[in-house]
Amino acid sequence: MTHPSHSESPDTIIVEVGRDLEDIVPIFLGNRKNDLQTLRDALTRQDFGTVQNLGHRLKGDGGGYGFDRISEIGATLEQGAKQQDYSMIEQQILQLENFLRRVRVIYR
């Protein structure tokens, strides 16, 4: 569940996640930050296969951890790679970076 919080900056995205994921969500989000560089490198090389595979993985994994926005970005990355649409991919990399910078997790 994603919603704005009154105690956080207006730019903060709050995502509520079950306590049972408390140990693995920070690792999951850290890995997504690593994915940013992988995606940038692949885009520089016009390696659309890597972008497509990573987008597909993000699409599948995001929702399972409670991060539907990561799944949406992954789906668009995958589509952009299939179309070899450099600007679409570049925009989604920025969207992922922005999301990861703004997200705050609350464990319930």
C-alpha positions as CSV (number, residue, x, y, z in Angstrom):
1,M,0.0,0.0,0.0
2,T,1.4,3.4,-1.0
3,H,0.3,6.7,0.4
4,P,1.6,10.1,1.4
5,S,2.6,10.8,5.0
6,H,2.0,14.0,6.9
7,S,5.2,13.5,9.0
8,E,7.5,13.0,6.0
9,S,8.5,15.4,3.2
10,P,5.8,15.8,0.6
11,D,8.2,14.1,-1.9
12,T,8.4,11.0,0.3
13,I,6.6,7.8,-0.9
14,I,5.5,5.6,2.0
15,V,5.1,1.9,1.3
16,E,3.7,-0.3,4.0
17,V,5.2,-3.8,4.0
18,G,4.5,-6.8,6.3
19,R,6.9,-7.3,9.2
20,D,7.8,-10.7,7.9
21,L,9.7,-9.0,5.1
22,E,11.6,-6.6,7.4
23,D,14.9,-8.5,7.0
24,I,14.9,-8.8,3.2
25,V,13.3,-5.6,2.0
26,P,16.5,-3.5,2.7
27,I,18.4,-6.0,0.7
28,F,15.8,-6.0,-2.1
29,L,15.9,-2.2,-2.3
30,G,19.7,-2.2,-2.2
31,N,19.8,-4.6,-5.1
32,R,17.5,-2.3,-7.1
33,K,19.9,0.6,-6.5
34,N,22.6,-1.7,-8.0
35,D,20.3,-2.4,-10.9
36,L,20.4,1.3,-11.8
37,Q,24.1,1.1,-12.8
38,T,23.5,-2.2,-14.6
39,L,20.7,-0.6,-16.6
40,R,22.7,2.5,-17.4
41,D,25.6,0.4,-18.6
42,A,23.4,-1.8,-20.7
43,L,21.7,1.3,-22.3
44,T,25.1,2.8,-23.1
45,R,26.0,-0.4,-24.9
46,Q,22.5,-0.6,-26.4
47,D,22.3,-4.0,-24.8
48,F,18.5,-4.2,-25.0
49,G,18.5,-7.9,-24.0
50,T,19.9,-7.1,-20.6
51,V,17.4,-4.3,-20.2
52,Q,14.6,-6.6,-21.2
53,N,15.7,-9.3,-18.8
54,L,16.1,-6.9,-15.9
55,G,12.8,-5.2,-16.6
56,H,11.1,-8.6,-16.7
57,R,12.6,-9.5,-13.3
58,L,11.6,-6.1,-11.8
59,K,8.1,-6.5,-13.1
60,G,7.8,-9.9,-11.4
61,D,9.6,-9.2,-8.2
62,G,8.4,-5.7,-7.2
63,G,4.8,-6.5,-6.3
64,G,5.9,-9.6,-4.3
65,Y,7.7,-7.2,-1.9
66,G,4.9,-4.7,-1.9
67,F,6.5,-2.3,-4.4
68,D,4.0,-2.1,-7.2
69,R,5.7,0.9,-8.7
70,I,8.9,-1.1,-9.3
71,S,6.7,-3.7,-11.1
72,E,5.2,-0.9,-13.3
73,I,8.7,0.5,-14.1
74,G,10.0,-3.0,-14.9
75,A,7.1,-3.6,-17.3
76,T,7.8,-0.4,-19.1
77,L,11.5,-1.1,-19.2
78,E,10.8,-4.5,-20.7
79,Q,8.5,-3.0,-23.3
80,G,11.1,-0.3,-24.1
81,A,13.8,-2.9,-24.6
82,K,11.5,-4.9,-27.0
83,Q,11.0,-1.8,-29.0
84,Q,14.6,-0.7,-28.6
85,D,13.3,2.7,-27.5
86,Y,16.3,4.4,-25.9
87,S,14.4,7.4,-24.6
88,M,11.7,5.2,-23.0
89,I,14.3,3.1,-21.2
90,E,16.2,6.2,-20.1
91,Q,13.0,7.7,-18.7
92,Q,12.2,4.5,-16.7
93,I,15.8,4.4,-15.3
94,L,15.2,8.0,-14.0
95,Q,11.8,6.9,-12.6
96,L,13.3,4.0,-10.8
97,E,16.1,6.2,-9.4
98,N,13.5,8.8,-8.2
99,F,11.3,6.1,-6.6
100,L,14.3,4.6,-4.7
101,R,15.4,8.0,-3.5
102,R,11.9,8.9,-2.2
103,V,10.6,5.6,-0.8
104,R,10.3,5.0,2.9
105,V,9.2,1.7,4.2
106,I,6.8,1.2,7.2
107,Y,6.6,-2.3,8.5
108,R,3.2,-3.3,9.8
